[in-house]
Amino acid sequence: MTDATPNLREGRCPRCGKRYRFVSLARHKPFPFCSSRCRNEDLGRWMRGDYVISSPLPRLDDEVALEAAETEDDPDEG
C-alpha cells in the first residue's frame, strides 16, 4: 500500500511558534508564517516601529561620490 499524502514540508511560524505543514511555497501564501493572521500581525509591528534594523545601512557609492564632490567644491575646506 502506498501513501497518498504528498510530500509535506514543515515550518515553524516566526510569530507564534506554531509548527505547520505545507505542500509548496506557491500554495502556502502566508509563508513563512502559519496563517494570514500571523503575517498581518507581524506587518503591523513593522509599521508601528516595534522592529528596527539595528545596524546602519551600508552607504551607496553615489552618496560617497556626492560627498567627495561637495568637499572639492567647498572653498573653506583644505
DOLO-18550 format. One record per residue (C-alpha): residue number from 1; residue in one letter; x, y, z. Coordinates in pm, whole numbers, always signed. Layout:
! residues N
+-----+-----+--------+--------+--------+
|   n | res |      u |      v |      w |
+-----+-----+--------+--------+--------+
| NUM |   A |      X |      Y |      Z |
...
+-----+-----+--------+--------+--------+
//
This chain:
! residues 78
+-----+-----+--------+--------+--------+
|   n | res |      u |      v |      w |
+-----+-----+--------+--------+--------+
|   1 |   M |     +0 |     +0 |     +0 |
|   2 |   T |   +137 |   +342 |    -92 |
|   3 |   D |    +93 |   +662 |   +100 |
|   4 |   A |   -140 |   +902 |    -88 |
|   5 |   T |    -23 |  +1203 |   +114 |
|   6 |   P |   +202 |  +1433 |    -91 |
|   7 |   N |   +547 |  +1518 |    +40 |
|   8 |   L |   +477 |  +1776 |   +307 |
|   9 |   R |   +728 |  +2029 |   +428 |
|  10 |   E |   +729 |  +2155 |   +783 |
|  11 |   G |   +774 |  +2506 |   +908 |
|  12 |   R |   +764 |  +2697 |  +1234 |
|  13 |   C |   +584 |  +3030 |  +1244 |
|  14 |   P |   +823 |  +3310 |  +1349 |
|  15 |   R |   +532 |  +3499 |  +1505 |
|  16 |   C |   +353 |  +3241 |  +1724 |
|  17 |   G |   +594 |  +2946 |  +1712 |
|  18 |   K |   +331 |  +2702 |  +1586 |
|  19 |   R |   +452 |  +2416 |  +1366 |
|  20 |   Y |   +268 |  +2379 |  +1038 |
|  21 |   R |   +287 |  +2169 |   +723 |
|  22 |   F |   +263 |  +2279 |   +362 |
|  23 |   V |   +294 |  +2123 |    +20 |
|  24 |   S |   +476 |  +2406 |   -158 |
|  25 |   L |   +562 |  +2771 |   -112 |
|  26 |   A |   +339 |  +2862 |   -406 |
|  27 |   R |    +37 |  +2710 |   -235 |
|  28 |   H |   +110 |  +2840 |   +116 |
|  29 |   K |    +63 |  +3214 |    +69 |
|  30 |   P |   +140 |  +3332 |   +425 |
|  31 |   F |   +488 |  +3168 |   +427 |
|  32 |   P |   +696 |  +3188 |   +648 |
|  33 |   F |   +402 |  +3241 |   +884 |
|  34 |   C |   +143 |  +2978 |   +970 |
|  35 |   S |   -152 |  +3197 |   +874 |
|  36 |   S |   -252 |  +3531 |   +726 |
|  37 |   R |   -336 |  +3647 |  +1077 |
|  38 |   C |    +23 |  +3598 |  +1198 |
|  39 |   R |   +156 |  +3757 |   +879 |
|  40 |   N |    -65 |  +4064 |   +930 |
|  41 |   E |    +27 |  +4092 |  +1298 |
|  42 |   D |   +396 |  +4091 |  +1205 |
|  43 |   L |   +339 |  +4354 |   +935 |
|  44 |   G |   +157 |  +4572 |  +1189 |
|  45 |   R |   +453 |  +4550 |  +1424 |
|  46 |   W |   +688 |  +4668 |  +1147 |
|  47 |   M |   +454 |  +4955 |  +1061 |
|  48 |   R |   +430 |  +5067 |  +1427 |
|  49 |   G |   +808 |  +5064 |  +1455 |
|  50 |   D |   +825 |  +4776 |  +1702 |
|  51 |   Y |  +1103 |  +4622 |  +1490 |
|  52 |   V |  +1412 |  +4813 |  +1381 |
|  53 |   I |  +1725 |  +4735 |  +1186 |
|  54 |   S |  +1998 |  +4761 |  +1446 |
|  55 |   S |  +2300 |  +4831 |  +1230 |
|  56 |   P |  +2338 |  +5125 |   +994 |
|  57 |   L |  +2268 |  +5061 |   +628 |
|  58 |   P |  +2573 |  +5045 |   +402 |
|  59 |   R |  +2642 |  +5365 |   +214 |
|  60 |   L |  +2576 |  +5375 |   -156 |
|  61 |   D |  +2859 |  +5459 |   -395 |
|  62 |   D |  +2656 |  +5756 |   -524 |
|  63 |   E |  +2637 |  +5907 |   -175 |
|  64 |   V |  +3013 |  +5874 |   -126 |
|  65 |   A |  +3082 |  +6032 |   -467 |
|  66 |   L |  +2840 |  +6317 |   -396 |
|  67 |   E |  +3007 |  +6398 |    -62 |
|  68 |   A |  +3351 |  +6390 |   -227 |
|  69 |   A |  +3234 |  +6632 |   -497 |
|  70 |   E |  +3083 |  +6866 |   -237 |
|  71 |   T |  +3409 |  +6866 |    -40 |
|  72 |   E |  +3612 |  +6952 |   -353 |
|  73 |   D |  +3381 |  +7248 |   -434 |
|  74 |   D |  +3391 |  +7391 |    -80 |
|  75 |   P |  +3650 |  +7676 |    -65 |
|  76 |   D |  +3655 |  +7667 |   +318 |
|  77 |   E |  +3794 |  +7313 |   +316 |
|  78 |   G |  +4162 |  +7248 |   +279 |
+-----+-----+--------+--------+--------+
//
